[in-house]
Amino acid sequence: MSDQETRVFEIRPIPGYGLGVTATAHISRGDLIMSEAPLITVDGSSVDGVGGIESSIVKSLKSLPKDDQRAYLSLHNCHGTKLSPILGIFKTNSIQLGVHEADAGWQVPNAAYSWNRKTSEELVYALNDISPGEQITVSYLDNTTSKAPRSERQLKLRISFDFECFCEACARSPKELDASDRRRRNIAQMDSAIGAGSLMKSNPGKALRFCQRILEMWEKEGLRDVSEYRTYYDAFQVCVMHGDLARAGAFAALALKVKEDCEGKDAAGLEKIKGLLECPESHPLAGTTSKWKTRIKSRHSIDSEGFEEWLWDRAE
């Protein structure tokens, strides 16, 4: 967004952190904060090793205007002499094209980036409501590591970016950190149990309860990112497997909303979830059993009174 009138952020010094980005107006969850085409892109699958990556970067740099080349070379390199300056700068400052492939630490981010394949732009969407003057933050870590206990997150940040994180999640008291780490380990265990598949079929009530608890625990952690999409989709599969098309449709609607909020209305995979929202019985698992059989027309709307109680009624 080069038009200054449309910008809702500014770059300014943040005490203790160097330059940062802060909101200049109220930003709501799901709002597009910025969009920008990358100066340099590297397809790791099409180049041969570190040398190939560096050659690709150098080639791209040479094609840029001189001012952009100077700007690139002025960026920070946290890798010192471990890597060449060209590669060190790239590793320090680059992000993967979209959060799902990320190895980019801010670990309680209020914004997330998403790659738009149609426009070849990196987009940043708000994960929470952001007030004027509030710092806008994204995670430095991949979607798996950012959900790990503190020690694992800090280790990854030291190796990749050479700094210690003091975000809200990492600066808690020892007692709070212990509780946070337990929650994250419990989430990983429940997620693994759901993902194995057998629990969905043998004990759907328990699988649905795990989905509910995962969402509750992430809320306690202050994280509302695209991981919610996966959990809602898991809950959708539990319900559709046992013939509950009404609740399956409701979970599909919630998954769609999270996806659009975090990645935009052009996000990859939206057509699939929209199709399941309209016709959940088209899913391959649909009707594996008729234990919870309901019709799609009995689905409750997200904004209806008592929706949450009805939605999780089958959780045990």
C-alpha positions as CSV (number, residue, x, y, z in Angstrom):
1,M,0.0,0.0,0.0
2,S,2.0,3.0,-1.2
3,D,-0.9,5.4,-0.9
4,Q,-0.2,7.2,2.4
5,E,-3.9,8.0,2.8
6,T,-4.8,4.3,3.0
7,R,-2.0,3.3,5.4
8,V,-3.1,2.3,8.9
9,F,0.4,1.9,10.3
10,E,3.7,3.8,10.6
11,I,7.3,2.7,11.1
12,R,8.9,4.2,14.2
13,P,11.4,3.4,17.0
14,I,10.1,1.0,19.7
15,P,12.0,1.3,23.0
16,G,14.2,-1.7,23.5
17,Y,13.4,-3.2,20.1
18,G,14.7,-0.9,17.4
19,L,12.3,0.0,14.5
20,G,8.8,-1.4,14.7
21,V,5.4,-1.0,13.1
22,T,2.5,0.6,15.0
23,A,-1.1,1.2,14.1
24,T,-2.2,4.8,13.3
25,A,-5.9,3.9,13.3
26,H,-8.2,1.2,14.8
27,I,-7.7,-2.1,13.0
28,S,-10.3,-4.9,13.3
29,R,-9.6,-8.6,13.2
30,G,-9.6,-9.7,9.5
31,D,-8.7,-6.3,8.2
32,L,-5.9,-6.1,5.5
33,I,-3.1,-4.1,7.0
34,M,-0.8,-4.1,4.0
35,S,0.1,-5.9,0.7
36,E,3.4,-5.8,-1.0
37,A,5.2,-7.7,-3.8
38,P,8.6,-9.1,-2.7
39,L,11.8,-7.5,-4.1
40,I,13.4,-11.0,-4.3
41,T,12.0,-14.5,-4.3
42,V,13.8,-17.7,-4.2
43,D,12.3,-21.1,-5.0
44,G,14.3,-23.5,-2.8
45,S,13.0,-26.5,-4.8
46,S,14.5,-25.3,-8.1
47,V,18.0,-24.4,-7.0
48,D,20.9,-26.6,-5.9
49,G,21.9,-26.2,-2.3
50,V,23.2,-23.1,-0.5
51,G,25.3,-22.0,-3.5
52,G,22.4,-22.2,-5.8
53,I,20.3,-20.1,-3.4
54,E,23.0,-17.4,-3.2
55,S,23.4,-17.4,-6.9
56,S,19.7,-16.9,-7.3
57,I,19.7,-14.0,-4.8
58,V,22.7,-12.3,-6.6
59,K,21.0,-12.6,-10.0
60,S,17.8,-11.1,-8.6
61,L,19.8,-8.3,-6.9
62,K,21.5,-7.3,-10.1
63,S,18.1,-6.8,-11.8
64,L,17.0,-4.3,-9.2
65,P,17.5,-0.5,-9.3
66,K,20.6,0.7,-7.6
67,D,18.7,2.2,-4.7
68,D,17.0,-1.1,-4.0
69,Q,20.3,-2.9,-4.1
70,R,21.8,-0.4,-1.6
71,A,18.7,-0.8,0.6
72,Y,19.1,-4.6,0.6
73,L,22.8,-4.4,1.5
74,S,22.1,-2.1,4.4
75,L,19.8,-4.6,6.1
76,H,20.9,-6.4,9.3
77,N,22.7,-9.7,9.2
78,C,22.4,-11.7,12.4
79,H,24.5,-14.6,11.0
80,G,27.9,-12.8,11.1
81,T,30.6,-14.8,9.4
82,K,28.7,-18.0,9.5
83,L,27.2,-17.1,6.1
84,S,28.2,-14.8,3.3
85,P,26.8,-11.3,3.7
86,I,24.4,-11.7,0.8
87,L,23.0,-15.0,2.2
88,G,23.1,-13.8,5.8
89,I,21.0,-10.7,5.0
90,F,18.5,-12.8,3.1
91,K,18.1,-15.4,5.9
92,T,17.8,-12.7,8.5
93,N,15.2,-10.6,6.7
94,S,13.2,-12.9,4.5
95,I,9.9,-14.7,5.2
96,Q,8.4,-17.7,3.4
97,L,5.6,-17.0,1.0
98,G,2.7,-17.7,3.3
99,V,2.5,-18.8,6.9
100,H,1.9,-22.5,6.1
101,E,5.4,-22.8,4.6
102,A,6.9,-20.5,7.2
103,D,10.4,-20.8,8.8
104,A,10.5,-17.2,8.7
105,G,9.9,-14.3,17.5
106,W,7.1,-12.8,18.2
107,Q,5.0,-15.5,19.7
108,V,1.7,-13.8,20.6
109,P,1.3,-12.0,17.3
110,N,-1.7,-9.7,16.5
111,A,-1.2,-10.0,12.7
112,A,-0.2,-12.7,10.2
113,Y,1.1,-12.8,6.7
114,S,-0.4,-14.7,3.8
115,W,0.8,-15.3,0.2
116,N,-1.7,-14.4,-2.5
117,R,-0.8,-16.5,-5.5
118,K,-3.2,-14.6,-7.8
119,T,-1.5,-11.2,-7.3
120,S,2.0,-12.5,-6.2
121,E,1.8,-10.3,-3.1
122,E,2.5,-10.9,0.6
123,L,-0.5,-9.8,2.6
124,V,-0.7,-9.0,6.3
125,Y,-4.1,-9.4,8.1
126,A,-5.0,-8.5,11.7
127,L,-5.6,-11.5,14.0
128,N,-7.0,-9.3,16.8
129,D,-8.4,-5.8,17.1
130,I,-5.5,-3.4,17.2
131,S,-5.7,0.1,18.8
132,P,-4.0,3.2,17.5
133,G,-0.5,3.3,18.8
134,E,-0.3,-0.4,19.4
135,Q,2.6,-2.3,17.9
136,I,1.7,-4.6,15.0
137,T,3.5,-8.0,15.3
138,V,3.9,-11.2,13.4
139,S,5.5,-14.5,14.4
140,Y,9.1,-15.1,13.4
141,L,8.5,-18.9,13.7
142,D,6.9,-21.6,11.7
143,N,3.4,-22.7,12.5
144,T,4.6,-25.7,14.5
145,T,7.5,-24.2,16.5
146,S,5.5,-21.1,17.4
147,K,3.1,-23.4,19.3
148,A,5.9,-25.3,21.1
149,P,6.9,-24.8,24.8
150,R,9.1,-21.7,25.5
151,S,12.5,-23.4,25.6
152,E,11.9,-24.8,22.1
153,R,10.8,-21.4,20.8
154,Q,13.7,-19.6,22.3
155,L,16.2,-22.1,20.9
156,K,14.8,-21.7,17.4
157,L,15.0,-17.9,17.6
158,R,18.6,-18.0,18.9
159,I,19.7,-20.3,16.0
160,S,17.7,-18.5,13.3
161,F,17.8,-14.9,14.4
162,D,20.3,-14.6,17.2
163,F,18.0,-13.0,19.8
164,E,16.0,-13.8,22.9
165,C,12.3,-13.1,22.8
166,F,10.6,-11.1,25.5
167,C,7.0,-11.1,24.1
168,E,4.0,-11.5,26.3
169,A,4.1,-15.3,26.1
170,C,7.9,-15.5,26.9
171,A,8.0,-12.9,29.7
172,R,5.5,-14.5,32.0
173,S,6.3,-15.5,35.6
174,P,7.8,-18.9,36.1
175,K,4.4,-20.2,37.4
176,E,2.6,-18.8,34.3
177,L,5.3,-20.2,32.0
178,D,4.9,-23.6,33.5
179,A,1.1,-23.5,33.0
180,S,1.6,-22.2,29.4
181,D,4.0,-25.0,28.6
182,R,1.6,-27.6,30.0
183,R,-1.2,-26.2,27.9
184,R,0.9,-26.3,24.8
185,R,2.0,-29.9,25.4
186,N,-1.6,-30.9,26.1
187,I,-2.7,-29.3,22.9
188,A,0.0,-31.2,20.9
189,Q,-1.1,-34.5,22.5
190,M,-4.8,-33.9,21.8
191,D,-4.1,-32.7,18.3
192,S,-2.0,-35.8,17.6
193,A,-4.8,-38.1,19.0
194,I,-7.4,-36.4,16.7
195,G,-5.1,-36.5,13.7
196,A,-4.5,-40.3,14.1
197,G,-8.1,-40.8,12.9
198,S,-9.1,-43.7,15.0
199,L,-10.4,-41.6,17.9
200,M,-12.8,-39.8,15.5
201,K,-14.4,-43.1,14.6
202,S,-14.3,-45.0,18.0
203,N,-15.1,-42.1,20.3
204,P,-16.4,-39.1,18.5
205,G,-17.6,-37.4,21.6
206,K,-14.1,-37.4,23.1
207,A,-12.6,-36.2,19.8
208,L,-15.1,-33.3,19.7
209,R,-14.3,-32.5,23.3
210,F,-10.6,-32.4,22.4
211,C,-11.3,-29.9,19.6
212,Q,-13.2,-27.7,22.1
213,R,-10.4,-27.9,24.7
214,I,-7.8,-27.0,22.1
215,L,-9.7,-23.9,21.1
216,E,-10.2,-22.9,24.8
217,M,-6.5,-23.4,25.5
218,W,-5.3,-21.3,22.6
219,E,-7.7,-18.6,23.8
220,K,-6.0,-18.7,27.2
221,E,-2.6,-18.4,25.4
222,G,-3.9,-15.3,23.5
223,L,-3.5,-16.9,20.1
224,R,-6.2,-16.7,17.4
225,D,-4.5,-17.6,14.2
226,V,-5.2,-19.9,11.3
227,S,-4.6,-22.9,13.6
228,E,-8.2,-22.4,14.6
229,Y,-9.2,-23.3,11.0
230,R,-7.5,-26.7,11.4
231,T,-9.3,-27.4,14.7
232,Y,-12.7,-26.4,13.3
233,Y,-12.1,-28.6,10.3
234,D,-11.2,-31.5,12.6
235,A,-14.5,-30.9,14.4
236,F,-16.3,-30.8,11.0
237,Q,-14.8,-34.2,10.1
238,V,-15.9,-35.7,13.4
239,C,-19.5,-34.6,12.9
240,V,-19.7,-35.4,9.2
241,M,-18.3,-38.9,9.8
242,H,-21.2,-39.7,12.1
243,G,-23.9,-38.1,10.0
244,D,-24.4,-34.9,12.0
245,L,-24.7,-32.6,8.9
246,A,-26.1,-29.7,10.9
247,R,-23.1,-29.3,13.2
248,A,-20.7,-30.2,10.4
249,G,-22.1,-27.3,8.4
250,A,-21.7,-25.0,11.4
251,F,-18.1,-26.0,11.9
252,A,-17.4,-25.5,8.2
253,A,-18.9,-21.9,8.6
254,L,-16.5,-21.2,11.5
255,A,-13.5,-22.7,9.6
256,L,-14.4,-20.5,6.6
257,K,-14.6,-17.3,8.8
258,V,-11.2,-18.0,10.4
259,K,-9.6,-18.7,7.0
260,E,-10.9,-15.4,5.5
261,D,-10.0,-13.4,8.6
262,C,-6.4,-14.7,8.7
263,E,-5.6,-15.1,5.0
264,G,-8.2,-13.0,3.1
265,K,-11.0,-13.8,0.7
266,D,-8.6,-15.0,-2.0
267,A,-6.9,-17.6,0.3
268,A,-6.0,-20.9,-1.2
269,G,-8.5,-23.7,-0.2
270,L,-11.5,-21.4,0.3
271,E,-13.5,-23.0,-2.5
272,K,-13.1,-26.4,-0.8
273,I,-14.5,-25.3,2.5
274,K,-17.3,-23.2,0.9
275,G,-18.3,-26.4,-1.0
276,L,-18.4,-28.4,2.3
277,L,-20.4,-25.6,4.0
278,E,-23.1,-25.9,1.3
279,C,-22.9,-29.7,0.9
280,P,-21.1,-31.4,3.9
281,E,-22.3,-34.8,2.7
282,S,-19.9,-34.5,-0.3
283,H,-17.0,-35.1,2.1
284,P,-15.4,-38.6,1.7
285,L,-16.0,-39.4,5.4
286,A,-19.7,-38.4,5.3
287,G,-22.1,-41.0,6.6
288,T,-19.4,-43.5,7.8
289,T,-21.9,-44.0,10.6
290,S,-25.4,-42.6,11.3
291,K,-24.8,-42.3,15.1
292,W,-25.5,-38.5,15.2
293,K,-27.7,-38.2,12.1
294,T,-29.1,-34.7,11.5
295,R,-30.1,-32.7,8.4
296,I,-28.2,-29.7,7.2
297,K,-31.3,-27.6,7.3
298,S,-31.4,-27.9,11.1
299,R,-28.0,-26.1,11.4
300,H,-28.0,-23.2,13.8
301,S,-26.5,-19.9,12.6
302,I,-23.3,-18.6,14.2
303,D,-25.0,-15.5,15.6
304,S,-28.1,-17.3,17.0
305,E,-28.8,-17.5,20.7
306,G,-27.4,-20.6,22.4
307,F,-25.2,-21.4,19.4
308,E,-22.1,-22.4,21.4
309,E,-24.1,-24.7,23.7
310,W,-25.7,-26.4,20.7
311,L,-22.5,-26.6,18.8
312,W,-20.6,-28.5,21.4
313,D,-23.5,-30.5,22.8
314,R,-22.1,-33.8,21.6
315,A,-18.6,-33.2,23.2
316,E,-18.0,-35.7,26.1
